[in-house]
């Protein structure tokens, strides 16, 4: 008995120590001082302080584990600012004896080797292979990392005036998170945009649809369902023409167990090629369902009891069986994304409630109306992928959505944090939302799981909630229908497969141009018979005043390269692509790799010549991906052919070996029979 008491006491002590350490770590993450210190740092992520980035260094300083003078790029000015914030005595930076400096490249010695470009953590050096490089003095933080990378020793550090403390950003104030005054926006494309390094500050047109009520779109007479998976490959139908289906009937199995379901009850009238939404146009095999108006449901899947304690594999299976796909635009199967996060060992789930497009409000509206379901879906997704921390990202301009999320978190008694982020476009991009929420930087060409983060859109999490608790397949979504050409803009619940003309017709008088997916990243369509899919979060119908200007010749202003969040050179890529150069096959530098383009269209937004830079790069990217798929298919076919030849050769050898053994056996038998024949003779 006494030994049992001692054992339990020891276990309780260990648990207390662990919980205390975890509490201190979480408290440091929530400590506003950490954010203030991080705001003062130059955000070079150079690691010269001994920590992997500015955010970890800020956490160490706030916890008293690091000195305030370790930031070499920030210099004495940053050290003094941090010391003033913490109300401690300032200490000089050891490596700052020569004062603040910026890098300078001797262009007469530069050979264009590009080694300094990846060494710069803030992309302050511009240039291409075999071309002279230049340092953007306003962006250089003086980290000195490029000096060691230069093989020609043509980079030197020169003192600057004014000092680097001019780069220090002011401390955030409570007023910085308040919403802007309500204003009715004018035509978006005629409003002024302000280019910024790695982003664009642009006035939005969200008031078109933000204040309207939620509406449910009436069932159309016909629904069109593209038989394609997330890779663009055809998915064979599991139902035949003339067969009756119900809402929730599987019509494809899909790869990796992610099916497509019928959005309503009716009869399959045809399986034929129909136009779909694609930048290059084109058609795809589609299944046509003639609605019977009854909207009868298939027997739903049983709910999963206590999903927060359920087996993660069971949750992933349910999410996959329900056909839940990413509703932020990519329509990637959520079960595959969460499973990849689990394999990568992610520790953080970011709920993406930041709509960076200037027209869309469906996510903000859904977060206001269904915050409890979204928070529950986030907890289920975190359980499925093994994430221990959940962060809800909301724009500063959406205080009502943030308040709804905080109320739902308080009601659920979950340890979840709401993070308000800035509104510069494209703030809501999956790759770019990781840093303002977690302090981690996603490397070029990598995805968020590479830094321990998985992102999920709020609409996707709502679908996960319904799939797990109610067994509902993903057959509808909330869509923003807006623009100057819409008489009744708002957010509509729409079934997947609904033709756009039915949606636009019920929303009001159509305008002159239709864009699917948002005003900036969207794809213009000319055929309004194309169907709605899981990834279409908005339909914008522009008026004549909002239509884009005609394309003009490039003036080489460089704005597109300045605002590109991936550090690319869109104007140079577009020039080479139009000249017939295969940039995707042999990019001379990473700045010209179209595979890194996320399609955010920031370059088009700031281009004074109205050049469709994102569209040109997107075509090259799609073509490169198609060639890659063809090469992979050819390689698999070659491997299958070689394997078949190897099997045939093995079978032939086995047959020859069997014949040889048979001949030897017959010869041995004949040899045994020969003496008896002689004796008889």
N, C-alpha and C positions, 0 to 999 in steps of 0.2 A: 504493500500500500504506500509506504513512504517513498519507495523508488519511483512509483508511478507519479506521485505528486512532484518529485524533483524533475522527472522527465517533462511533465507538462509545463512546469515553471520555466525550464530551459527553452522549450519550444516557444512559449509566450514571449520570453525575452528576445529570442532571435527574430520573431515576427515583429516585435516592437521596434527593434533596431532597423529592420528592413523598411517598415512603414515610415519610420522617421526620416530615413535617407530619401525615400521616394517623395515624402512630403516636402522636404527641403528642395529637392530638384524641381518638383512641380511648382513650388512657390517661386523659385527663381525664374521659371518660364513665365509665370503670370506677373512677376514683379514689373511694374511700369518703369522702374529705374532702368531695367535692362533695355527697354525700348528707347528710352531717352539717350542712353549711352550709345546704342546702335545708330541712332540718328546722327550723333556727332562724328562717328567714324567715317572715313572716306569710302568705305565699301569696295575696297580693292580685292578682298579675299586673297591676299598675297601670302599669308601665313608667316610673315616675318616676326610676328609677335609670339610665335610658338603655338598658336591655336589654328584650327583648320579654316577659320573664317572670322569675319567681324562679329557676327552674332555670338559664337562661342566665347570670343574674347570679352564681349560685353557682359555675358553671363558670369564669367570668371571675375571680372572687375567688380560687378555688383555684389558678388558673394565674398569679396575680400581675398580671393585666391590669386589675383594678379595685380601688378602695379599699374598705375594709370599712365605710364610713360613708355609703353612698349610699342606703340603704333608709330613706326618710322615714317610711312607716307604722310600721316597727319601732322607730324612734327610737334614742336612745342605748343603751337596754338591749340591743337586737339587735346594734348595732355593738360593744358591749363583749363580748357573748357570742361573736361571730365572731372578734374579736381574741384573746380568751382561747383559743379553739379553735386558732387559727393561731399562738399564742404570739408576738404582735406587740403593739406599743403601741396602745391604743385611741385613736380620733380621734372628736371629737363630730360629730353630724349637723348640718349647716348650718341646715336648716329645722326643727330641733328646739329652738329657743331658748325657746319657750313651754312646752315639756314635752309629754308624751303627751296626746292629745286624741281625743275621739270626736265624731261629727256629732250635732247636735241640730236638730230641725225645729220651728219655731214654728208650731204647728197652727192658730193664729188667722190666719196669713197664707198657709197652704198652700192651693192651688187644685186639687190633685189632677191635675196635668198629666202625671205619671208620667215626666218627663224624668230624674229622679234615679235611677229604678229601673235602667235599663240602664247608667247611669254607674257604679253600684256594682259592683266586680269580685267581691265576696264575697256578694252578695245579702243584705246586712244591712238593707235598707230594704224594708218591707212596705207594701202598699196597692194600690189599684186606681184606675182613672180616675174623676175627680170625687169621690174619697174622700180623707180625710186620711191622710197617710203617717206612718209611725213608724220610727225607727231602733232596731234591736236592738243595744243597747250592748255586749252580750257578744260580738257578731259583728263589730262595726265595728273596723276596723284603723287608722282615722285617716288614710286616704290622701288625703282632701280633694277627691277627684274630683267628688263630688256638689255641692260648693259652687259650682263654676263652671257646672254644668248647670242650677241652679235659676234660673228667670227672675224669681222674686219675691224673691230674696235672703233667703229665710226659713230658710236652713240656715247654722248657725254651728258652729264647732269649740269645744268646751268641754273643759277639762282634766279628767282622770279620776283616780280613786284607788281601787284600786291602779293603778300604771302599767301600760303595755302589755306590760312584760316578763312579766306574769302569763300572757300568751297563748303565750309561747315554749314549744315542746314539748321534752321532754328528749331528749338524744341517744340514738339506738338502741343497745341493748346486745346482745351475742350471745344472751342469754337470751330476748330478745323474739322470736326466730325459732324457738324450740323448740316442739314440739307440746304441746298441752294434755294433761293426764292422761286416760287412756282412761276414759270413763264411759259407762254405758249410759243413753241419754237416755230421759226419760219422754215423755208426750204433748206434741208440739211446741206445739200451740196453747194449752196450759195453762201453758207456761213463760213466765217474765218476759222481755220484750224491752225494750231500752234505746234510746229514740229519740236520734238524734244529728243534727246539722245535715248534711243531704244524705246520710243513711244510717241504718241500723239495726243495732245490735249484738244478735244473737239467737243463742241456743243452738241447735246443729244436732242433727239426728237421723241423721247419716251412719253411725254405728256399726251401724245395722240391716244395711247392705249392704257396708260398707267391707272387712270382714275375711273375707268369703266368697269362694270360688273362682269363676273364670269358668266359665260353663256355656253349652252350645249348646242352643238350643231345638229340639225335634224339629219336623220339617216338618208343618204343619197340612194337613188334607185339602183345604182351600180357601183361596185367597188373594184378597184384594179390593184392587184398585189404582185409586185415584181418578184419573180422567182430567182433571187440573187442572195448570196451570203455577203458578209462584210468585206470579203476580198474582191467582190465583183464576179466570182465564179457562179455558174448556174447551179441552182438547187432543185433537183427533180421533185415534182409534185407527188404527193402520196394519195391524192384524190383524183377521180376521173371526171371527165365532162359528163354532165347530167346527174352527178351525185349531189345529194342534199347535205349541206353542212350546217352546223350551228356555231354560235359565238363561242370560240375557244377550241374548235376542231383543228387538229394539226393538219396543215396542208403541205408542209415540207418537214423533213427531219433535220435538214441542215447538217453542216459539219460540226464535229465536237459536241453533238447533242444539244444544239440550240435551234429549236424549231421555229416556224412561222405559223401563226394561228389565224383562223378566219375571224374577222372583226364583227360579223353579224351572221344571222341565219339566212339561208337562201340556197339557190341552186347554182352550181358551177356551170356557166353557160359556154365558156371557151377557155382554151389555153393558147394564147397567141402573142405575137410580138406587138408591144405598144411603146409609145414614146415615154422616156423617163427623164428625170432631172440629171443632167450631166453637163459639165462645161463645154464639151464638144458635141452635145446633142446625142442623137442615136436612140435605138430601141433596145428592148430586152424582153425575154419571155415573161409573160404575165398571166396570172390566173384571174379570170373575171367571175365575180360573184354577183348574181342578180338577187337583190334583197327581197325577202318576202314580207318585210315590215313587222314581223312578229318578234324579231330579236331574241329568239329562243337560245338558251345557254346550254353548253355541254356541262355534264356533271363536273363541278369544280374539284380540283385537287384538295385533299384534306389539309387543314391548317397544321402548321408545325407548332406543337405546344412548347412553351418556354423557349423561344428561339435564342435568347441570349445565353442559354446554357446548352444549346443543341450542338451536335457534332458539326464542325465547320464543313465537312464533306457533304453532309446532308443539306446544309444551307446552300452550298454551291450547286448541288444537283437541282434543288428546287428553283433557284434563280435561273439556271439554264433551261429547265423544263418549261418555265413560264415564258421563255423567249425574251427576257429582259435585255434590252440593248441600250447603249449609251445614248441619252437624249440631248446631249450638248452639241451634237452635230456629226460626230464620227460614226455613230451607230455600231460601235464595237461591242460584241457580246460581253455583258457585265460579268458573267460567271468566269469567262476566260481571263478577263482583266484582274478580277480579285484572286483567281488561282495563281496568276503570274505574280501578283503581289505577295501571296503567301510563300511561293517558292523563293522570291527575292528577299524574304525576311523583313518586310516593311514594318515600321513601328508607328506610323502616323497616317490617318485617313483625313484628307482635306475635303470638306463638303463645299463644292464650288457653287456659291450663290452669286457670283460676280458676272453679270451680263455685260460684256464689254461692247457689244454692238450698240449702235446709237439709237436703234428703233425698238429693240425687243424688251419686253417686260414680263414674259411668261414665267421665268424663274423667280423674279422678285415677287410677283403676284402669288405664285404657288407657295412660296416661303411665308408670305403673310397669312394665307388662308389655311395651309395644311402643315404648319410648322411641327406639330406633334408627330404626325406621320413621317415627316422627313427626318426628324431626330431619331425616331425609332428605326427607320430604314438605315440610318448611318450607323447605329449601334449594331444592327444585324450585319451590315457589310463589314464593319470592323471585326466582328466575331468571325466572319467567314475568311478574312484575309490575315487575321492575327495581329491587327494593329492595336496598340495599347493606348493611343492618344487620338482624340478626334478634335479637329479644328473646323469651325464654320466660318467661311470667308464671305463677307458681305461688303458691298461698296459703301463708302462714306455717304453717298447720296441716297441711300436707302435706309433711313433710320427706322421706319416702321417694320421692315423685314427683319432688321437686327433685333428690334424689341420683341417681335414675335418669336424669334429663335431663342432669345434669352429666357422668355417666359416658358417656352416648351422645355428648355433644359432644366429650369428650376423645378417645373412640375415633375419631370422624370427623375430628379435627384441624381443626374449623371454628371460626371466630371468632364464637361465639355466646355471649350472656350470659344467665344465669338470674336473673330479678328476682323476689324474694319480696315479695308485697303483702299488705296487711291483709285481714281477713276481714269487715269491715262490709258488710252487704247494701245495694245490689247491686254488689259489687266487680267481678264478672265481666261486667257489661254492657259491650257493645262500646264505647259512647261514654265510659264512665267508667273503663275500664282504661287508656286512653291516657295520662292524666296521671301516675299512679304509676309507669308504665314508661318514659315518654319525657320527662316534664316539660312536655308540650304540652297546651293546653286546647282542646277541640273547641268551637267557637262554637255557640250555641243554633240549632237547626234545621239544623245541618250534620252531615256524616258524617266519620269519621276521615280519609279521603283528602284532606279540605280542609286538614289540617295535616301531610300527608305520611306518613300511617300507614295500613296496611291490616291488619286483624285476621283471623285464621283459627283456628277451633276445632281442638283436637287430633284429634278424630275425623275431621274433614274432611281434615286433613293425612295421616292414615293412609289414607284412601280415595284421596287423590291419589298417595301412594306406590304403592299396589297398581295403580292405573290406569296409571301411567307405566311401572313395571317389569314388570308381569305382564299388562297389558291387561285387567284385571278391571273390569267395570262395577260401579257402586255399587248393590248390591241387598240389603245387610244392614248392620246397625249394632249397636253395643253399647248395651244399654238397662238402666237401673237399675229393678228391680222391688222395691219396698220398702213399708214402712208397717206399722203395728200390726196390720193385717188380713191380712198375708202370713205364712204359716208358714215359708217358706224364702226370705227376702229375699236378693238378690244381684244380680250383673250377668250378663246373658244376651246371647249373640249371637242376633239375631232377624232373620228375613227381612222385608223391606219388604212390606206387604200382609197381615201376620199379624193376624187378629182378636184383640182384646184378651182375649176370653174364653179363647182357647187359651193365651195367655201367662199369664194369671192362674191358670188351671186347673193348669198345670204347675208354677207357683211355690208353690202351696199353697192353703189354705183362704181364699176371698175374704172381705173384710170388708164394711162397710156402704156405703162411698162410694169411688168411683174417680176419681182426678185424673190427667190426662195432662199431662206436661211439668214436674212438680215440685210440691212442696207449697205454694209461694207464687205463682209465676207460672202454675201449671198451670190447665187448663180442666176442671172437673168434667163427667163424662159419665154418662148414665143408661143408654145402650144399649151394652153391652159387645161388640156385633158390629162396632163401628167399627174400621177397620184402622189398623195402625201405618204411619207415613210417615217420611221421612228426618229430619224435624225433631223427632221425638218422642224425647227422650233419657231419659225416665223415666216410670214408671207407679207412682203412689202409691195404695195401698188403705188407707184409714184405718179404724181401729177406732172403736167408739162413743165412746171417751174422747177421740179426736182430732177428732171432728166439730166444726164451727164452731158458735158460739152463735147464737141468733136475733138478727136485726137490731133495734136500739133507736134511738130518736130521737137526732139529732146534738146534742151538748152544746157545740159550738163551742170545743173545746179547742185547736184549731190544730196538733195533733201531725202531721197528715198534711201540712200545708204545711211544717212544720219538717224532715221527713225526706225530702221529695220531692227526688230528685237533679237534677231539671230546674227546680226553683224554681217549680213550679206551685202552684195553690190547689185541691186536689182537692175539698174540701168545697163551695166556691163553685161549681165546675163541676158537681158532682153536683146541687146545689140548682137551678141554672138548667136543667140538662138535664131534670130531673124536672118542672120547671115548664113545659117546652115551649119554652124559649128555645133558638134555634139557635146554640149557642156556636161551632160550627165555621164558620158563615157570617160572623158578625160579632163576633169576640171583642173586647171593649172593651180588653183589654190582653193582652200576651203571656203573662201568668201564667194566663190562662183559655183558652189555645189547646190543645184536646185533641190536635191533630196533633203536638204536642211530647211527648206522653205516650209513654213507652217500654214501658208495661205491666208494670213491675217489681213492682207490688203492695206496695211499701213502705208506702203509705198504709193499705191494708187491714190490714197486719200490726200497726200501732200503734193502729188505731182502737178505742177502748174500747166503741163502740156496735155493732161488727161490721157496719158499713155496707159493702156491696160497691162501694167507690169506684172501684177499677180496672175492674171490670166495667161500671159505668155509663159511665165515660169511654171505655172501649174500644168500647162500642156506638156512642157519638157519633162516635168517631174513624172506625170502620168505615163509619158512615153518611155521614160527610163525604167519605171516600175514594170511596165508591160514587157520591155525587153528582158528585164531581170527574171520575170515569171517565165518567159519563153525559154531563157537559158536554163532555168531550174527544171522546167518540164523536159527540155531536151536532155539535160543531164540525167534526170530520172529515167527517161526513155532509153538512154544509152546504157545506164546501169541495168535496167531490166533486160535489154537485149544481150548484154554481156553475161548476165546471170542465166538467161535462157540458153545461150550458146554453151556456157559452162555445164549446165544441166544436161544438154544434149550430148556434149562430149563425154561427160561422166557416164551417161546411159550407154553410149557407144562403147566406151571402155569396159563397162560392166558386161555388155553383151559379148564383146570379143573375149573377155576373160571367161565368161560362161561357156562359150563355144570351145575355147582352148581346153578348159577343164573337161568338157564333154569328150573332145577328141582324145585327150590323154586317158580318160577313163575307158573309152572304147578300145584304145590301143592296148591298155593294160589288160582288159578283158580278153582281147584277141590273143595276147601273149600267153595268158593263163590257159586258154583253150587249145593252143597249138600242140603241146606235148601229148595230151590225151588223144588228139586226132592221129598223131604219129604212132602211138602205141596200138591203136585199133588197126592201123594199116599193117 
